[in-house]
Amino acid sequence: MPPDNRTLNRNQPLIVRACLLLAFLLLIPSAWGHVAHVFQTLTADVPYLLGTTPEQRKLDTYGDRKNTGYGYLLELVEDIPEEHFFPRVRYSTFYPNTHVVFPGYRHVIDDRLMIGIDIAASDFRETLVTSATPHMKEKTERGYVGAWAFATTWEYDLISAITLYFAPGQLPPLQNFKATLYDSPKNQVIRNRWVWLNQPSKSKMTLNLKDPIRDVYGRGSVPFLLLLENTAVGSKQTAEIVKVEILGKKIDTDGYTLFHREQTHFAAAETSFLNQVIRSGPPAWRQYFDDHINIPDIRKILDQEASP
């Protein structure tokens, strides 16, 4: 005899409640684990929060002289006499938006001051950025044309030169070169063009970019595309370019004067701005430099201007 539908309907609430109870019992161990974790976190963190100031917690999180160099930055930034002014800050890798953790509302990045955090001596010199990858090569009547892609990965103030390596073979006495730099293989907006005429041939040649690419920031792995053409001067054929290296500077202090050094950290001011402050103020900026200059030669100039 089939079951009575009325009996099934009466039993449905019992079945639902039994399922809910079973689910609740299964969740108890997991819930207890989360409660225990929260309790452990509170017992560890509450004394720390009660026993430290917000400023101390920032130092612990962002670093005094290490990590983002928050402590060093704070000493140089908090006395800046312009309310919204924040200096350009350079790291050897990338800029982690340090300005957002500073007290007050300092949101205007101003190039008149530059601060470097954990900068090695090599970061100030022209060094190898990366080797380019060939995308296309084609032989022409007296030379070659090729497309090369390269990614900078880290941030650079300058892309300043390219080094070319040629395949073994006889090179003509002189070569001409043309280069066009595109923003990327997909976004072929021209960033710059260069021409080098009557260059003496060598198996390895470095061509300086007369108008370098500046402020290569925030690109990560997005590649540039370099279209490169080399031709022999005269009727001879030239050898093929087999390798291209990209050279640049992570930190470019041309036009700046360093006024503060501490181990691998530095602070610099635009030379024209610093000279103006030393000669004629304004007084608030003059006081700022008076408080923070620790390089003897710059201190001497400031003191001489202050003498009656």
RAKAJO-V669144 format. One record per residue. N is the residue number from 1. RES is the residue in three letters. SS is DSSP state (alpha for helix, beta for strand, coil for the rest). PSI is psi in whole degrees, 0 to 359 (* if undefined). OMEGA is omega in whole degrees, 0 to 359 (* if undefined). Layout:
n->N res->RES ss->SS psi->PSI omega->OMEGA
n->N res->RES ss->SS psi->PSI omega->OMEGA
This chain:
n->1 res->MET ss->coil psi->125 omega->183
n->2 res->PRO ss->coil psi->151 omega->181
n->3 res->PRO ss->coil psi->148 omega->179
n->4 res->ASP ss->coil psi->126 omega->179
n->5 res->ASN ss->alpha psi->328 omega->180
n->6 res->ARG ss->alpha psi->327 omega->178
n->7 res->THR ss->alpha psi->318 omega->179
n->8 res->LEU ss->alpha psi->317 omega->180
n->9 res->ASN ss->alpha psi->322 omega->179
n->10 res->ARG ss->alpha psi->329 omega->184
n->11 res->ASN ss->alpha psi->344 omega->184
n->12 res->GLN ss->alpha psi->315 omega->178
n->13 res->PRO ss->alpha psi->324 omega->178
n->14 res->LEU ss->alpha psi->319 omega->180
n->15 res->ILE ss->alpha psi->316 omega->180
n->16 res->VAL ss->alpha psi->315 omega->180
n->17 res->ARG ss->alpha psi->322 omega->178
n->18 res->ALA ss->alpha psi->319 omega->178
n->19 res->CYS ss->alpha psi->317 omega->179
n->20 res->LEU ss->alpha psi->319 omega->179
n->21 res->LEU ss->alpha psi->319 omega->179
n->22 res->LEU ss->alpha psi->317 omega->178
n->23 res->ALA ss->alpha psi->318 omega->179
n->24 res->PHE ss->alpha psi->316 omega->180
n->25 res->LEU ss->alpha psi->323 omega->179
n->26 res->LEU ss->alpha psi->330 omega->182
n->27 res->LEU ss->alpha psi->345 omega->184
n->28 res->ILE ss->alpha psi->311 omega->180
n->29 res->PRO ss->alpha psi->317 omega->180
n->30 res->SER ss->alpha psi->314 omega->180
n->31 res->ALA ss->alpha psi->319 omega->180
n->32 res->TRP ss->alpha psi->323 omega->177
n->33 res->GLY ss->alpha psi->318 omega->179
n->34 res->HIS ss->alpha psi->319 omega->179
n->35 res->VAL ss->alpha psi->317 omega->180
n->36 res->ALA ss->alpha psi->320 omega->180
n->37 res->HIS ss->alpha psi->316 omega->178
n->38 res->VAL ss->alpha psi->319 omega->180
n->39 res->PHE ss->alpha psi->317 omega->178
n->40 res->GLN ss->alpha psi->319 omega->179
n->41 res->THR ss->alpha psi->317 omega->180
n->42 res->LEU ss->alpha psi->317 omega->181
n->43 res->THR ss->alpha psi->332 omega->179
n->44 res->ALA ss->alpha psi->321 omega->189
n->45 res->ASP ss->alpha psi->326 omega->184
n->46 res->VAL ss->alpha psi->313 omega->177
n->47 res->PRO ss->alpha psi->323 omega->179
n->48 res->TYR ss->alpha psi->316 omega->180
n->49 res->LEU ss->alpha psi->322 omega->181
n->50 res->LEU ss->alpha psi->334 omega->186
n->51 res->GLY ss->alpha psi->3 omega->180
n->52 res->THR ss->coil psi->159 omega->176
n->53 res->THR ss->coil psi->161 omega->176
n->54 res->PRO ss->alpha psi->324 omega->180
n->55 res->GLU ss->alpha psi->320 omega->178
n->56 res->GLN ss->alpha psi->323 omega->179
n->57 res->ARG ss->alpha psi->326 omega->175
n->58 res->LYS ss->alpha psi->318 omega->178
n->59 res->LEU ss->alpha psi->318 omega->179
n->60 res->ASP ss->alpha psi->323 omega->184
n->61 res->THR ss->alpha psi->313 omega->188
n->62 res->TYR ss->alpha psi->353 omega->175
n->63 res->GLY ss->coil psi->144 omega->175
n->64 res->ASP ss->coil psi->291 omega->175
n->65 res->ARG ss->coil psi->345 omega->178
n->66 res->LYS ss->coil psi->184 omega->179
n->67 res->ASN ss->coil psi->242 omega->179
n->68 res->THR ss->coil psi->358 omega->180
n->69 res->GLY ss->coil psi->35 omega->185
n->70 res->TYR ss->alpha psi->318 omega->182
n->71 res->GLY ss->alpha psi->315 omega->179
n->72 res->TYR ss->alpha psi->316 omega->179
n->73 res->LEU ss->alpha psi->317 omega->182
n->74 res->LEU ss->alpha psi->318 omega->181
n->75 res->GLU ss->alpha psi->328 omega->183
n->76 res->LEU ss->alpha psi->336 omega->186
n->77 res->VAL ss->alpha psi->322 omega->189
n->78 res->GLU ss->coil psi->339 omega->180
n->79 res->ASP ss->coil psi->358 omega->180
n->80 res->ILE ss->coil psi->127 omega->190
n->81 res->PRO ss->coil psi->359 omega->177
n->82 res->GLU ss->coil psi->129 omega->193
n->83 res->GLU ss->coil psi->314 omega->187
n->84 res->HIS ss->coil psi->3 omega->187
n->85 res->PHE ss->beta psi->129 omega->170
n->86 res->PHE ss->beta psi->131 omega->184
n->87 res->PRO ss->beta psi->162 omega->171
n->88 res->ARG ss->beta psi->125 omega->183
n->89 res->VAL ss->beta psi->131 omega->182
n->90 res->ARG ss->beta psi->136 omega->173
n->91 res->TYR ss->beta psi->167 omega->180
n->92 res->SER ss->coil psi->353 omega->180
n->93 res->THR ss->coil psi->278 omega->180
n->94 res->PHE ss->coil psi->163 omega->182
n->95 res->TYR ss->coil psi->119 omega->184
n->96 res->PRO ss->coil psi->28 omega->179
n->97 res->ASN ss->coil psi->48 omega->183
n->98 res->THR ss->alpha psi->331 omega->186
n->99 res->HIS ss->alpha psi->337 omega->184
n->100 res->VAL ss->alpha psi->345 omega->182
n->101 res->VAL ss->alpha psi->7 omega->184
n->102 res->PHE ss->coil psi->146 omega->178
n->103 res->PRO ss->coil psi->151 omega->179
n->104 res->GLY ss->coil psi->197 omega->186
n->105 res->TYR ss->coil psi->64 omega->180
n->106 res->ARG ss->coil psi->99 omega->187
n->107 res->HIS ss->coil psi->355 omega->182
n->108 res->VAL ss->beta psi->106 omega->179
n->109 res->ILE ss->beta psi->119 omega->187
n->110 res->ASP ss->beta psi->125 omega->184
n->111 res->ASP ss->beta psi->356 omega->180
n->112 res->ARG ss->beta psi->334 omega->174
n->113 res->LEU ss->beta psi->142 omega->174
n->114 res->MET ss->beta psi->133 omega->177
n->115 res->ILE ss->beta psi->133 omega->179
n->116 res->GLY ss->beta psi->135 omega->181
n->117 res->ILE ss->beta psi->121 omega->177
n->118 res->ASP ss->coil psi->57 omega->183
n->119 res->ILE ss->coil psi->124 omega->178
n->120 res->ALA ss->coil psi->159 omega->179
n->121 res->ALA ss->alpha psi->325 omega->181
n->122 res->SER ss->alpha psi->338 omega->180
n->123 res->ASP ss->alpha psi->342 omega->179
n->124 res->PHE ss->alpha psi->349 omega->184
n->125 res->ARG ss->coil psi->159 omega->174
n->126 res->GLU ss->coil psi->122 omega->182
n->127 res->THR ss->beta psi->173 omega->178
n->128 res->LEU ss->beta psi->127 omega->175
n->129 res->VAL ss->beta psi->307 omega->181
n->130 res->THR ss->beta psi->168 omega->171
n->131 res->SER ss->beta psi->141 omega->181
n->132 res->ALA ss->coil psi->154 omega->179
n->133 res->THR ss->beta psi->129 omega->181
n->134 res->PRO ss->beta psi->133 omega->177
n->135 res->HIS ss->beta psi->329 omega->182
n->136 res->MET ss->beta psi->141 omega->173
n->137 res->LYS ss->beta psi->142 omega->180
n->138 res->GLU ss->beta psi->133 omega->178
n->139 res->LYS ss->beta psi->137 omega->178
n->140 res->THR ss->coil psi->186 omega->184
n->141 res->GLU ss->coil psi->320 omega->182
n->142 res->ARG ss->coil psi->19 omega->181
n->143 res->GLY ss->beta psi->215 omega->184
n->144 res->TYR ss->beta psi->154 omega->170
n->145 res->VAL ss->beta psi->137 omega->182
n->146 res->GLY ss->beta psi->155 omega->176
n->147 res->ALA ss->beta psi->131 omega->184
n->148 res->TRP ss->beta psi->134 omega->179
n->149 res->ALA ss->beta psi->143 omega->176
n->150 res->PHE ss->beta psi->146 omega->177
n->151 res->ALA ss->coil psi->137 omega->182
n->152 res->THR ss->coil psi->338 omega->180
n->153 res->THR ss->coil psi->289 omega->178
n->154 res->TRP ss->coil psi->178 omega->184
n->155 res->GLU ss->coil psi->140 omega->181
n->156 res->TYR ss->beta psi->141 omega->174
n->157 res->ASP ss->beta psi->329 omega->183
n->158 res->LEU ss->beta psi->138 omega->158
n->159 res->ILE ss->beta psi->112 omega->199
n->160 res->SER ss->beta psi->344 omega->183
n->161 res->ALA ss->beta psi->163 omega->172
n->162 res->ILE ss->beta psi->142 omega->176
n->163 res->THR ss->beta psi->130 omega->184
n->164 res->LEU ss->beta psi->139 omega->175
n->165 res->TYR ss->beta psi->135 omega->184
n->166 res->PHE ss->beta psi->152 omega->176
n->167 res->ALA ss->coil psi->151 omega->178
n->168 res->PRO ss->coil psi->140 omega->181
n->169 res->GLY ss->coil psi->173 omega->182
n->170 res->GLN ss->coil psi->129 omega->178
n->171 res->LEU ss->coil psi->146 omega->175
n->172 res->PRO ss->coil psi->159 omega->180
n->173 res->PRO ss->coil psi->321 omega->183
n->174 res->LEU ss->beta psi->148 omega->176
n->175 res->GLN ss->beta psi->154 omega->169
n->176 res->ASN ss->beta psi->146 omega->180
n->177 res->PHE ss->beta psi->142 omega->171
n->178 res->LYS ss->beta psi->138 omega->179
n->179 res->ALA ss->beta psi->138 omega->174
n->180 res->THR ss->beta psi->127 omega->180
n->181 res->LEU ss->beta psi->123 omega->177
n->182 res->TYR ss->beta psi->153 omega->183
n->183 res->ASP ss->coil psi->323 omega->176
n->184 res->SER ss->coil psi->166 omega->177
n->185 res->PRO ss->coil psi->329 omega->181
n->186 res->LYS ss->coil psi->323 omega->181
n->187 res->ASN ss->coil psi->87 omega->189
n->188 res->GLN ss->coil psi->56 omega->171
n->189 res->VAL ss->coil psi->130 omega->183
n->190 res->ILE ss->beta psi->124 omega->176
n->191 res->ARG ss->beta psi->325 omega->179
n->192 res->ASN ss->beta psi->163 omega->175
n->193 res->ARG ss->beta psi->148 omega->178
n->194 res->TRP ss->beta psi->151 omega->176
n->195 res->VAL ss->beta psi->135 omega->175
n->196 res->TRP ss->beta psi->120 omega->184
n->197 res->LEU ss->beta psi->145 omega->173
n->198 res->ASN ss->beta psi->49 omega->179
n->199 res->GLN ss->beta psi->127 omega->177
n->200 res->PRO ss->beta psi->131 omega->186
n->201 res->SER ss->coil psi->139 omega->172
n->202 res->LYS ss->coil psi->161 omega->179
n->203 res->SER ss->coil psi->338 omega->175
n->204 res->LYS ss->beta psi->122 omega->184
n->205 res->MET ss->beta psi->136 omega->174
n->206 res->THR ss->beta psi->124 omega->180
n->207 res->LEU ss->beta psi->118 omega->179
n->208 res->ASN ss->beta psi->140 omega->178
n->209 res->LEU ss->beta psi->109 omega->184
n->210 res->LYS ss->beta psi->322 omega->176
n->211 res->ASP ss->beta psi->88 omega->188
n->212 res->PRO ss->beta psi->162 omega->175
n->213 res->ILE ss->beta psi->125 omega->186
n->214 res->ARG ss->beta psi->155 omega->172
n->215 res->ASP ss->beta psi->61 omega->178
n->216 res->VAL ss->beta psi->84 omega->186
n->217 res->TYR ss->coil psi->149 omega->168
n->218 res->GLY ss->coil psi->22 omega->181
n->219 res->ARG ss->coil psi->332 omega->182
n->220 res->GLY ss->coil psi->238 omega->183
n->221 res->SER ss->coil psi->7 omega->178
n->222 res->VAL ss->coil psi->119 omega->186
n->223 res->PRO ss->coil psi->152 omega->163
n->224 res->PHE ss->beta psi->164 omega->173
n->225 res->LEU ss->beta psi->123 omega->182
n->226 res->LEU ss->beta psi->117 omega->175
n->227 res->LEU ss->beta psi->121 omega->190
n->228 res->LEU ss->beta psi->129 omega->180
n->229 res->GLU ss->beta psi->131 omega->175
n->230 res->ASN ss->beta psi->135 omega->180
n->231 res->THR ss->beta psi->150 omega->176
n->232 res->ALA ss->beta psi->144 omega->173
n->233 res->VAL ss->coil psi->122 omega->186
n->234 res->GLY ss->coil psi->208 omega->186
n->235 res->SER ss->coil psi->356 omega->184
n->236 res->LYS ss->coil psi->159 omega->174
n->237 res->GLN ss->coil psi->145 omega->178
n->238 res->THR ss->coil psi->170 omega->180
n->239 res->ALA ss->coil psi->162 omega->181
n->240 res->GLU ss->coil psi->141 omega->172
n->241 res->ILE ss->beta psi->124 omega->183
n->242 res->VAL ss->beta psi->347 omega->180
n->243 res->LYS ss->beta psi->139 omega->177
n->244 res->VAL ss->beta psi->128 omega->176
n->245 res->GLU ss->beta psi->143 omega->181
n->246 res->ILE ss->beta psi->129 omega->180
n->247 res->LEU ss->beta psi->149 omega->179
n->248 res->GLY ss->beta psi->178 omega->177
n->249 res->LYS ss->beta psi->131 omega->173
n->250 res->LYS ss->coil psi->317 omega->183
n->251 res->ILE ss->coil psi->119 omega->178
n->252 res->ASP ss->coil psi->111 omega->181
n->253 res->THR ss->coil psi->14 omega->175
n->254 res->ASP ss->coil psi->131 omega->183
n->255 res->GLY ss->coil psi->1 omega->179
n->256 res->TYR ss->beta psi->156 omega->174
n->257 res->THR ss->beta psi->123 omega->177
n->258 res->LEU ss->beta psi->131 omega->178
n->259 res->PHE ss->beta psi->352 omega->179
n->260 res->HIS ss->beta psi->133 omega->176
n->261 res->ARG ss->beta psi->141 omega->172
n->262 res->GLU ss->beta psi->104 omega->183
n->263 res->GLN ss->coil psi->243 omega->182
n->264 res->THR ss->coil psi->13 omega->178
n->265 res->HIS ss->beta psi->153 omega->178
n->266 res->PHE ss->beta psi->160 omega->170
n->267 res->ALA ss->beta psi->138 omega->182
n->268 res->ALA ss->beta psi->154 omega->177
n->269 res->ALA ss->beta psi->148 omega->172
n->270 res->GLU ss->beta psi->131 omega->187
n->271 res->THR ss->alpha psi->317 omega->180
n->272 res->SER ss->alpha psi->321 omega->179
n->273 res->PHE ss->alpha psi->314 omega->180
n->274 res->LEU ss->alpha psi->317 omega->179
n->275 res->ASN ss->alpha psi->319 omega->179
n->276 res->GLN ss->alpha psi->316 omega->180
n->277 res->VAL ss->alpha psi->316 omega->181
n->278 res->ILE ss->alpha psi->320 omega->183
n->279 res->ARG ss->alpha psi->316 omega->191
n->280 res->SER ss->alpha psi->10 omega->178
n->281 res->GLY ss->coil psi->200 omega->14
n->282 res->PRO ss->coil psi->158 omega->186
n->283 res->PRO ss->alpha psi->324 omega->182
n->284 res->ALA ss->alpha psi->320 omega->178
n->285 res->TRP ss->alpha psi->323 omega->178
n->286 res->ARG ss->alpha psi->319 omega->178
n->287 res->GLN ss->alpha psi->321 omega->179
n->288 res->TYR ss->alpha psi->309 omega->181
n->289 res->PHE ss->alpha psi->324 omega->178
n->290 res->ASP ss->alpha psi->324 omega->181
n->291 res->ASP ss->alpha psi->336 omega->191
n->292 res->HIS ss->alpha psi->346 omega->179
n->293 res->ILE ss->coil psi->128 omega->174
n->294 res->ASN ss->coil psi->13 omega->176
n->295 res->ILE ss->coil psi->120 omega->190
n->296 res->PRO ss->alpha psi->316 omega->183
n->297 res->ASP ss->alpha psi->320 omega->180
n->298 res->ILE ss->alpha psi->322 omega->176
n->299 res->ARG ss->alpha psi->320 omega->181
n->300 res->LYS ss->alpha psi->317 omega->179
n->301 res->ILE ss->alpha psi->316 omega->179
n->302 res->LEU ss->alpha psi->316 omega->182
n->303 res->ASP ss->alpha psi->324 omega->180
n->304 res->GLN ss->alpha psi->320 omega->179
n->305 res->GLU ss->alpha psi->330 omega->181
n->306 res->ALA ss->alpha psi->341 omega->181
n->307 res->SER ss->coil psi->142 omega->180
n->308 res->PRO ss->coil psi->* omega->*
